[in-house]
Amino acid sequence: MSRNRTTVFAVALLTTTTLSIAWAMQPSQEAPRLTQPAAKGQPVMPADCASMGKVRVEMMAQQEEADARLDGLLATMNSAAGPMKAEAMAAVVTELVNQRTDAHARMADMQPKIMQHMMQHVMEAAPADMQVKMQAQMDECPLMLQVVSPDKEHAPMTRGKH
């Protein structure tokens, strides 16, 4: 993970934690959107959470498929001898590089979606007056703008901006 992405993640995590603590100290004003009644003993899941959960399950299935491909290539490599061993090793290395490249692309795609999803939870839980202030701060935050629109150039962060 690049230093910039690590910084973005750390700021998002710190912001989410801070706002969650502030929210916990306030009485709740509205219930979250629900998709269906919870099964007995199970928590109720908001619609957006169910959607993100589905994406997570799909990504895990893709990772299992990638692992299976790699396991097959490793088995071939381990049983190969002579010049076939070098070809099998090249296939393993190529698969590893392809999987790493794909993983980076998926992370780059998911990071802003996850950040927006987490902030949606924080915003929905906050009192209305706090929501307005939080949204104004996020709209002006260069770091948040880079996460939401990483391809766009934004003003550099300056001391005291937040």
GIRATA-V624452 format. One record per backbone hydrogen bond with DSSP energy under -0.5 kcal/mol. NH is the residue of the N-H (numbers start at 0). CO is the residue of the C=O. Records with the same first field share a line. If there is no record, write none. Layout:
NH = CO  CO
//
This chain:
5 = 1
6 = 2
7 = 3
8 = 4
9 = 5
10 = 6
11 = 7
12 = 8
13 = 9
14 = 10
15 = 11
16 = 12
17 = 13
18 = 14
19 = 15
20 = 16
21 = 17
22 = 18
23 = 19
24 = 20
25 = 22
34 = 44
41 = 38
45 = 43
49 = 45
50 = 46
51 = 47
52 = 48
53 = 49
54 = 50
55 = 51
56 = 52
57 = 53
58 = 54
59 = 55
60 = 56
61 = 57
62 = 58
63 = 59
64 = 60
65 = 61
66 = 62
67 = 63
68 = 64
69 = 65
70 = 66
71 = 67
72 = 68
73 = 69
74 = 70
75 = 71
76 = 72
77 = 73
78 = 74
79 = 75  76
83 = 80
84 = 81
85 = 81
86 = 82
87 = 83
88 = 84
89 = 85
90 = 86
91 = 87
92 = 88
93 = 89
94 = 90
95 = 91
96 = 92
97 = 93
98 = 94
99 = 95
100 = 96
101 = 97
102 = 98
103 = 99
104 = 100
105 = 101
106 = 102
107 = 103
108 = 104
109 = 105
110 = 106
111 = 107
112 = 108
113 = 109
114 = 110
115 = 111
116 = 112
117 = 113
118 = 114
119 = 115
120 = 116
121 = 117
122 = 118
123 = 119
124 = 120
125 = 121
130 = 126
131 = 127
132 = 128
133 = 129
134 = 130
135 = 131
136 = 132
137 = 133
138 = 134
139 = 135
140 = 136
141 = 139
144 = 140
145 = 141
146 = 142
147 = 143
148 = 144
149 = 146
151 = 148
160 = 157
//
